[in-house]
Amino acid sequence: MALVLHHLNQSRSQRVLFLLEELGVPYEIRFYKRDPRTGLAPKSLREVHPLGKSPVLTDGDTVVAETGLIIDYLIDHYGDGRLRPPADTPERLDYAYYLHYAEGSLMPLLLIGLVVGMAARKAPWPLRPVGHLFDRGVHKAFLDRQLALHLGVLDRALANRAWFAGNELTGADAIMSFPLQAARKRYGLERYPALRDWLARFEARPAWARATEKGGALTFDF
Ligand SMILES: N[C@@H](CCC(=O)N[C@@H](CS)C(=O)NCC(=O)O)C(=O)O
């Protein structure tokens, strides 16, 4: 099969699985498992792409990394006009914005939270209270306010539209799913009703059910 998704468990790759299912194209999944101690991908993933991160898509001899690019690549080659607003429309600009924003601005905030939390939990036990204080300090001094700013803006962006780039589901929704699912799991989305409704709509898609069935449920535990 030409299209192969190199899929790491509990990872950003789940949203590419979703997109492949929405597109309904034939593809194969190659599974990689995180090291339970470090959370890192196995070295074998570096044989596909030198950074060894997931998702990576191979299409014959073509190797495509970075979720945003994978989404555009799949829609360019297999979209048949679906899942991306027409060129030169305001919706297309929104689509491109979220393709950059999800990994460029939102994910780094979530990653900082993940790393300081993990460092605290994994510190040798005498240092653990210091680690937890540091984690709390980072949240208080920086992360909590930044996350509230970002999530508030996103919630308002969805107040009058069903999907991130207009009234049709697009690749922008696929890329935004992972950071918002991670934010829900880590921080809760009680204050953001439009984000909660959007996630409910997204996860009600049959393609999400199929992605979950094939790639495993996304629990963020590893
Ligand atoms: N910006 C990249 C990030 C890729 C990335 O860091 N993936 C994580 C999984 S969520 C990974 O492979 N982690 C394992 C590792 O770093 O070894 C993308 O969106 O594709």
The ligand as a MOL file (V3000), in Angstrom:
LIG
                    3D

  0  0  0     0  0            999 V3000
M  V30 BEGIN CTAB
M  V30 COUNTS 20 19 0 0 0
M  V30 BEGIN ATOM
M  V30 1 N 5.5630 19.3590 15.4640 0
M  V30 2 C 5.6040 17.9410 15.2790 0
M  V30 3 C 5.8080 17.2810 16.6320 0
M  V30 4 C 6.0440 15.7960 16.5600 0
M  V30 5 C 6.2730 15.2110 17.9460 0
M  V30 6 O 7.0110 15.7700 18.7700 0
M  V30 7 N 5.6590 14.0520 18.2080 0
M  V30 8 C 5.7740 13.4190 19.5070 0
M  V30 9 C 4.5020 12.6520 19.8040 0
M  V30 10 S 3.1630 13.6430 20.2970 0
M  V30 11 C 6.8640 12.3640 19.4990 0
M  V30 12 O 7.1130 11.7590 18.4840 0
M  V30 13 N 7.4450 12.1070 20.6750 0
M  V30 14 C 8.3580 11.0330 20.8960 0
M  V30 15 C 9.8030 11.4430 20.9420 0
M  V30 16 O 10.0840 12.6390 20.9650 0
M  V30 17 O 10.6440 10.5450 20.9820 0
M  V30 18 C 4.3150 17.4740 14.5910 0
M  V30 19 O 3.2760 18.1210 14.7630 0
M  V30 20 O 4.3200 16.4890 13.8520 0
M  V30 END ATOM
M  V30 BEGIN BOND
M  V30 1 1 1 2
M  V30 2 1 2 3
M  V30 3 1 2 18
M  V30 4 1 3 4
M  V30 5 1 4 5
M  V30 6 2 5 6
M  V30 7 1 5 7
M  V30 8 1 7 8
M  V30 9 1 8 9
M  V30 10 1 8 11
M  V30 11 1 9 10
M  V30 12 2 11 12
M  V30 13 1 11 13
M  V30 14 1 13 14
M  V30 15 1 14 15
M  V30 16 2 15 16
M  V30 17 1 15 17
M  V30 18 2 18 19
M  V30 19 1 18 20
M  V30 END BOND
M  V30 END CTAB
M  END
